[in-house]
Amino acid sequence: MSSTASSRISASFGFLLLAGCATQPAKPTLLFQDDFRSLDQWVIEAEQPARLSVDNGSFDIDTPAGLTLWFRPRLDGPVKIEFDATAVAHGGANDQVSDLNVFWMAANADGSAPFQPGPSQRSGKFAEYNDLRTYYVGLGGNRNTTSRFRRYIGDPDVRPLLPEHDLSSPQVLLRPNQRQTIRLIANGRSIEYWRDDKRLFHLEDNAPYENGWFALRTTYSHLRIARFRVHPLAPP
């Protein structure tokens, strides 16, 4: 498997007779990964010029304005998406400790890929994503004063927000220069968002988004991302 691009792991279809029984083919434990030797697996939508770099297995995002990075492969659930993230605060112009945001299982209202080449491609301005069908978490949004979970419904004007998904306590905001592991779950009706060993958001979705695309999203911030992984989950 190349370390410079996400790879799909195929199961082996060999059978072994053991004590009179045939073993089943091994199921894949990893669907995609990126250890950031390049940015080949990502589509960039940037409102203003930004500095993006990869170094020693990490992806550095330093941007003065809105920026979205789409992972190219479509994800088919049930899946777990996992990556490490740090909000950098070392005195740089964009070191604001804000907006570690994600879309997952995202698609346009017609089911097509949310990143489109040509004139229809979004610019990186946040309002242009309102018409997606997607799950979204803004961790440390609004200059690190809120953390919110939304289920976008494909309406450019309506982004529902439940009271229990609108948080502002210091425990659910970003901490500078602290590496954390983010886990996103799309497992049938069960939609979850974890930071390290704490589940911050959970939704039982009666009409779940079962496939779509993943994106990192931020604005006026400096983030460092590492160890991106997508794992299959057993169907619920």
ZIJOKA-V666831 format. One record per residue. N is the residue number from 1. SS is DSSP state (H for helix, E for strand, C for the rest). PSI is psi in whole degrees, 0 to 359 (* if undefined). D_CENTER is the distance of its C-alpha to the mean C-alpha in Angstrom with 2 decimals. Layout:
n={N,N}
ss={SS,SS}
psi={PSI,PSI}
d_center={D_CENTER,D_CENTER}
This chain:
n={1,2,3,4,5,6,7,8,9,10,11,12,13,14,15,16,17,18,19,20,21,22,23,24,25,26,27,28,29,30,31,32,33,34,35,36,37,38,39,40,41,42,43,44,45,46,47,48,49,50,51,52,53,54,55,56,57,58,59,60,61,62,63,64,65,66,67,68,69,70,71,72,73,74,75,76,77,78,79,80,81,82,83,84,85,86,87,88,89,90,91,92,93,94,95,96,97,98,99,100,101,102,103,104,105,106,107,108,109,110,111,112,113,114,115,116,117,118,119,120,121,122,123,124,125,126,127,128,129,130,131,132,133,134,135,136,137,138,139,140,141,142,143,144,145,146,147,148,149,150,151,152,153,154,155,156,157,158,159,160,161,162,163,164,165,166,167,168,169,170,171,172,173,174,175,176,177,178,179,180,181,182,183,184,185,186,187,188,189,190,191,192,193,194,195,196,197,198,199,200,201,202,203,204,205,206,207,208,209,210,211,212,213,214,215,216,217,218,219,220,221,222,223,224,225,226,227,228,229,230,231,232,233,234,235,236}
ss={C,C,C,C,C,C,C,C,C,C,C,C,C,C,C,C,E,E,C,C,E,E,C,C,C,C,C,C,C,C,C,E,E,E,C,C,C,C,C,C,C,E,E,E,E,E,C,C,C,E,E,E,E,E,E,C,C,E,E,E,E,E,E,E,E,E,E,E,E,E,E,C,C,C,E,E,C,C,E,E,E,E,E,E,E,E,E,C,C,C,C,C,C,C,C,C,C,C,C,E,E,E,E,E,E,E,E,C,C,C,C,C,C,C,C,C,C,C,C,C,C,C,C,C,C,H,H,H,H,C,C,C,E,E,E,E,E,E,E,E,H,H,H,H,C,E,E,E,E,E,E,E,E,C,C,C,C,C,C,C,C,C,H,H,H,E,E,C,C,H,H,H,C,C,C,E,C,C,C,E,E,E,E,E,E,E,E,C,C,E,E,E,E,E,E,C,C,E,E,E,E,E,E,E,C,C,C,C,C,C,E,E,E,E,E,E,E,E,E,E,E,E,E,E,E,E,E,E,E,E,E,E,C,C,C,C}
psi={134,139,358,359,156,145,146,129,125,143,152,138,23,153,144,125,124,121,39,5,146,131,152,155,141,137,148,144,355,126,313,155,157,121,16,60,345,179,26,333,9,143,128,129,109,128,325,162,136,162,115,132,154,138,122,42,12,157,115,124,114,103,140,355,191,138,133,136,110,132,126,315,143,142,130,120,169,140,160,126,133,139,161,144,144,132,111,134,88,26,5,166,329,14,70,352,70,148,67,94,154,146,142,150,42,144,161,166,333,5,357,169,138,349,123,130,155,200,337,354,137,154,350,350,131,319,337,352,0,331,12,160,115,163,144,136,130,99,118,37,174,53,44,44,346,154,123,144,133,149,101,143,11,16,124,345,347,121,92,144,114,147,322,352,17,97,153,5,152,334,341,15,177,148,129,139,26,117,134,154,125,133,128,130,131,95,81,233,341,114,125,154,123,143,119,237,17,126,120,326,145,137,131,104,118,343,70,151,111,351,163,201,157,145,144,144,137,174,136,66,174,112,153,127,143,162,57,129,146,121,144,153,152,139,144,*}
d_center={22.10,21.28,19.43,18.55,16.40,14.31,16.95,17.65,19.91,22.85,24.97,28.61,31.09,34.06,36.10,38.14,41.14,41.51,44.15,44.60,40.94,38.33,34.88,31.86,29.56,26.86,23.41,20.53,18.58,15.91,14.59,12.73,12.49,12.59,14.84,14.97,18.57,17.82,15.31,16.55,13.35,11.77,13.15,13.86,14.87,16.72,19.13,21.27,21.73,19.39,19.73,17.16,18.33,17.78,20.20,20.93,17.57,15.51,13.85,15.47,14.44,17.52,17.75,20.42,18.77,15.83,13.39,10.40,9.21,8.51,8.32,11.77,12.27,12.11,10.92,13.82,13.75,14.50,11.64,10.00,6.74,7.83,8.20,10.86,10.99,14.25,15.45,18.44,21.79,24.64,26.47,24.80,24.94,21.26,20.91,20.35,18.03,16.00,12.80,9.77,7.68,4.45,5.35,5.36,8.80,9.69,13.13,16.20,18.83,20.70,17.92,17.68,14.87,13.54,14.44,18.21,20.61,23.63,24.63,22.03,19.08,17.47,18.54,15.68,17.58,15.59,18.20,17.75,14.54,16.53,17.71,14.52,14.27,10.87,9.50,8.62,8.99,10.82,11.71,14.98,15.34,18.79,19.75,18.52,20.55,18.21,15.10,14.44,12.81,13.66,14.03,14.70,17.73,18.28,20.82,20.95,22.84,21.55,18.32,19.47,19.03,20.69,22.65,21.15,17.64,18.99,19.40,21.07,22.64,22.33,20.89,17.55,17.29,16.35,18.94,19.93,19.79,18.54,16.08,13.87,11.72,8.62,8.54,7.12,10.11,11.30,14.90,17.27,18.08,16.39,13.00,12.08,10.17,11.75,12.53,14.87,17.38,17.12,15.55,15.03,14.39,15.64,16.58,19.03,18.40,21.60,20.13,16.64,14.32,14.71,13.13,11.08,8.39,4.70,4.75,5.21,8.21,11.37,15.12,18.19,16.72,16.53,13.58,13.65,10.91,12.20,12.22,9.11,10.03,9.81,12.82,14.93,16.30,19.85,20.41,21.32}
